Amino acid sequence: MRSVGHRSLGGNLGLPLILTLPLLHCSAPKWEEPSALDPPELRGAWIATVNNIDWPSEPGLPAAQQREELCELLDAAADVNLNMVILQVRTAGDALYDSPLEPWSEYLTGEMGEAPDPHYDPLEFAIEEAHARGLELHAWFNPYRARYHTTVSDLAPNHILATRPDLVRRYGRHFWCDPGEPEVMDHTVGVILDVVRRYDIDGVHFDDYFYPYPETDAEGNEIAFDDDASWRRYREGGGTLERDDWRRDNVNRLVERLSHEIRAIDPDCRFGISPFGIWRPGHPPGIEGFDQWAQMWADPKHWAEQGWLDYLAPQLYWPTYQAPQSYSALLRWWLDQELGDTLLVPGNATYRVADEDHNWGVEEYDLQMRLTREMGAPGNIHYHLGNIRDNWGGVRDLLRTRYYHRPAPLPWAVRE
């Protein structure tokens, strides 16, 4: 049975729950019930675990330190009045939770398949601590990546690359599950639904990785994704789609199936995706860049139009002054699409506020936040929470003092 989470405790409006009780695992400040709330708004941030980007700070830390670091991140989210965190729990066929289906991630202990010692379940802990701070917790999964190029530990015997190598393709520096294999879809869906059943998560989340981003060989030639075997079986079985359409259909069917099955298990569990920020070059006119529809066979506009998603957060990781990928032009285009009940919120590149390669300055981030509200978007998701915790370029101060003065309910909580 799923534990009673903050949805049932927070009342019909789903307002942030502000506790005065001491937390079981963290030394956290005591919050007072707010006297006023800001209007409904989605205020999210990603917690990236791949390569230990946000959490834990390095593999192999004592379990107590891992918990302490996670609480510091959640405290930062609460401090700036966010209402959602998106925790990466599956980076590449691994698990940052106690999974019966996939091995423990090396980003926790330094060794794939090795559980934290002393044992605890990071996802269960994160849910409890997030809910105690009035935050929804969405579990972030990578659906197809099987092994990341920077992994160093030995392969665990229950990893899909060891148990079913026939379903995995080497692609450039990575290993990738073939989306054209029906058993890959079954496994991915099974992993995600196991979490929906056993944990009190508030949402399931995908980022922009479906078929892999194109890579090149030593001579600079683009590498073809090797799905000849699954493509041949599809055609020999009577399939009529052309190869590009078939690849898009493979991803479409995964998104559609998950949408229905997640809701069947838990109607309160949201499903959101944060795709690459450009749907296709030329949309709107003047926009240039990577074509995810044709090169990664991902069609997020279609997913939203079909009603398969609760929210869509295109990653608009460019400045307003970069005309070929203008933040404002792209946001306006996305908001103008007929997406039904799907909330459209931009993903914002917090990490670029003071990054050595970009160094926008907090003024650009300020402008993007202001434009988001002026255009009527119902919120933002920030990549990533570690930058907010560290006040990267002054972004924590900006959010806390100018945009997120008080707690706010999520838009879907008020719609219900």
N, C-alpha and C positions, 0 to 999 in steps of 0.2 A: 504494500500500500504506500502511495506517495505521501510524504510528510505534509503537514499543514504549513503552507508558505505565506508570504506576505499578501498574496492576492486575497485570501479569505480573511486575513486580519485587517486589511486596509480599508474595508468598506466597499460599497458599490462603486464609488468613484475611483477606486484604485489610487488614492492619494498616498504620497510617500509616508511610510510609517516611521515615526521618530520615537525612538525608545529612550527611556531613562534607566532601564535595567542594565546592570553590568554584563558585558559579553563574556562568554565562557572561555574564549581562546585568545582574545586580543585586549590589550590595554587601550581602549578607545574612549574618546571624549563622550560626555553625556549631552545629548541633544534635547532641546526644549521644543515642544509643539509650536510650530510657526503660527504667528498670529494672522498671517496673510500668505496667499500663494500667488505666484505668477500664472499667467494664462497657460493652458495646456501646450506642451511642447516636448518633442523627442530630443533628449539631451544625452547622447551616448558617447562612449569611448571604447576603443579596442584595447584589450590586454593581449599582446602578442607573446607567444611562448617559443615559437620557432627561433632557433639560434639564441635563445634566452634574451630576446629583445627587451621585453618588459619584465618577465617573471619566469622562473626565479632568476636572480641576477647572474647565476652561473650554475652549472650542473653539479650535483653531489653535495649541496649544502645540507646541514642538519635539518631535519623536518621542522624543528621549532623556528629556525631562521627563515625557512620557506614560508611558513605561516605568517611570521612577522612581516616579511616583505609584502606579502599579498594584502595584509591588513593596511599597510602604509599606502598602497595603491588605492584601496577602497576608501580609506580616509580622505585621500586627495579628491576622489570622485564626489564624496559627500560634501567636502568643504566648498566645492564650486557648484554645488546643487545640481549635479547630474542626476538622472533618474534611470540610467541603464548602463551596464558594462557588458562587453562582449568578450568572453574568455575563450581563447584558443585551446581546445581540448583534444584535437586530432590534427597533427601537422603533416603526417605522412605514414598512414597505416599504423599509427601508434596511439597511445592513450595517456592523457594526463589525469586519469581517474582509474578506478578499480574495474577494469573491463574483463569480462569472460571471453571476449572475442579477439582482442588485439593486445599486444605487449605494452608494458609501461614504457613511456617515452624516455629516451636518454637525456632529454633536457631537464628531467627531475633529478636522476641519480647518477648520470654519467654513463650508465650501462643500460642499453635497451633490454627490457624484460625484468629489470630489477626494481622491486617495489621500494617505496620510502621506508626507512628504518629509523625510529620506530614507525610502524605502519599507521598511515592515515589516508583518507581519501580526499585529495585536493579539491575535486569538484564539489563533493558534499560540504566541505569546509567553506569553499568560496560562496556557495549558495546561501549557507547559513549567515555568513558575515555580510554578504551583499544585502540580503533581505533585512538584516538588523539595521542597516543604514538607509533603508527606504529605496534601495536600488533593485531594479530587475536584473537578472543575470541570464544572458543568452549564450548558449554553447556554440562555439565556432568550430566547424568541421571543414577540413579539406577533403572533397569527395573522391579524388582520383590520384593524387600524388602518393607514390608508394615509398620513395626514399629520396630524401633531400641531399643535395650534392655536398653539403658540409658535414654530414653525419660522420662520426668517427668510431662509434662502438660497433662491436660485432652484431650481426643480425640475430635477433631472437628466434628461437625455433618455431614460435607460433605467429611470426610475421607473415603477411601474405606473400612476400617475395620468397619465403622459404617453403610455405605450405602449398602455394599455387603459382609457381613461376610461370605457368602457361598463360596466366591472365595478365602478366606484367610485361611491359615493353621498356627497353632502355631507350631513353631519348636524350641525346646530348649528355649533360652532366647528371641527369636525374633518371629515376625509374618511375614509370607512370602506369597505373592500371588502365587497361584498354576500355574506354566507355562503350565500345561496340560489343563487348562480351556480356551477355545477359547475366552471368554469374557475378560480374563486377557490380552491376546495379543491385542485385540481390544482397550482396555483402555490404555495400555502402548503406543501403536502406536498413539492413538489419542492425548495423552498428549504431546508426542514429536513433532508430526506434527503441533500441535497448536503453539508451540514455533517457529518452522521453518517458519510458515506462518506469524507470527506477529512480529518477532524480526529479526534484521539484524545480526544474529549469523553467524559465519564462519564455524562452524562444530558442529556435534553431537558426543558425546563421552560416551562410557561405560567403566567401570573399570572391575574388575575380578569377580564381584558377579553376578552369574546366579542362578542356584539352589544353596542352601546355602552350605557353608563349613560344613563338618560333625561336629556335637556336640555330647557330651556324657551325660548320665544321672548320677545320684548320685553314682551309682555303677561302673561307668566307661565304660558302654556299649554304643556303638554308637546308636544314635537315628535314626530311619527310618523316612524319609520324608513321610508324610501322604497324598499321592495322590491316594489312593485306589479308590475313587469315580470317579475321572476323568479318571483313567486308565480303570476302569470297563466300563464306557461309551464308551471309545475308542474301546475296544475289542468287545463290544456288537454292535457297529456301523459298524463292519466289518474290523477294523484295524488289520493288520497282523504283525506289528513290535513287537519284544520282548521289554520288559519294558525299559531296558537301552537304546536301540536304539530309542524307542519312546520318551524318555526324551531328548535325544540329538536332535532328530528331532524337538521337540517343540522349543528348543532354536535356532536351525538352521533356522527354518521358521520365527521366529521373526527377526533375523538378515537380512535374505534375503528380507523380506517384507519392512523393514525399508530402506534398501539400495535402493530399487527401488522407494519407495514413497518419500524419501527425495530428491532424484535426480529429480524426476518428478516435485516437487514443486520448487526447487532451485538447478540447476545443479552446482552452485558454492559452495554449502554447503557440506563440507567434512564429512565423517563418519569414525570414528576411534574407536578402542577398545584396551584396555590395559589389557590383560589377565594375569593370573598366569604365571610365567616365565618358568615353565617346562611344555612342551606339554604332555609328558608321561615319566615316569621313563625308563631309558635305552636309551633315545634319547637326546644326543649321549650316547654311551656306557660309563658306570661308573656313570652316573647321577642317583641320588636317590631322593625320595621325594614324595610329594603329586601328585596323578594322577587325574588331573582335567577332563580328558576325561571320566574316569570311575567313579569318585566320585562326580563330579559336573556337568557332562554331557555337558561340554563345549568343543568345537572342533575348536579353533581359527585357526589352520592350514587350516582346510577345508574352513572357511569363507574367508580367504585371497586367497586361491587357486581358489575359485569360482568368485573372482573379486567383492565381496560384500563390500569390505573396501577400503578406500583410504590410511589408514595407520594402522599398527599393532605395538603396543608398549608393548611387553612382559615385565613384571615386574621382572627385573633381580636384585633382592634385596639381593645378596650375594656377598662376596668378592672373588677376584680372587684366593686366597689361600685355599678356602673351596672346596676341590676336589669333594665331592658328589653333590655340586650345584655350580660349578665353573662359575663365570661370563664370563670368556673368552671362556670356552668350550660351554656354552649355547649360547652365542652370535654368535659364529662361526656356530653352528648348525642351528640356526634360519636363518642366512644370506645365508646358503647353500640351503635352501628350495626353490622350484620353486613357487614363490608367485605372478607371473605376474607383474602387475602394482602396486601392494600394496607396499607402502614404509614400510620397516622394521626398526624400531628404538627402541633401548632399553629404558625401564623405569629405572631410576637410583635412588637409595635410599639416597638422600641427607641427610635425617634425621638420618642416621646411621653414619655419619662422626664423630660425637662427642656424640652419644647416650650412656647413662650409661651402657646399656646391650651389646653394640657392640664396640663402640669407635674405629672405623677403623682408624681414623686419616685422615687428608686431603690427605695424600700421596696415600692411596688406591683409593680415588676418582679421584685423578690426573691420576693414572694408568688406571682406567676404562675409563676415557675420552680419554686418548691417544690410548688405544686399540680400542675404538669405531671408531676412525678415521683411524687407521692403517688397520682395517679390512674392511673399506669401507662403514660402516653404514652411512646413510644420516642424522644423528642427534641424539638427546637425549631428553627425557622428564624427568624432575626432580621432585621428590616427597619430599618436597613440597615447595611452594614459600615462606612460612613464614621462612623457614630455610635460604633461600637465602637473604631475607630481613634482617635477624638478623645476617648474616655472620657466621652462625653456623659452628664452627670448622675452619673458614677461607674459606668456600666454595665460598662466594661471591667474595672475592679477587681473588681466583683461577680462577673462570670463567671469571672475567673481565680482568685480566691481562694476562692470558695464552691462553685462548681458544676463547673467544668472544670479540676480540679486536674492531671490527667494526660491524655495522649492517649487516645482511645477508638476502637475500630473501628466502622465503620458496621454497623447491624443486618443488612443484606443480605449483607455480606461474611462474617459469622459463620454465617448461615443456609446459605450455599453450602458 
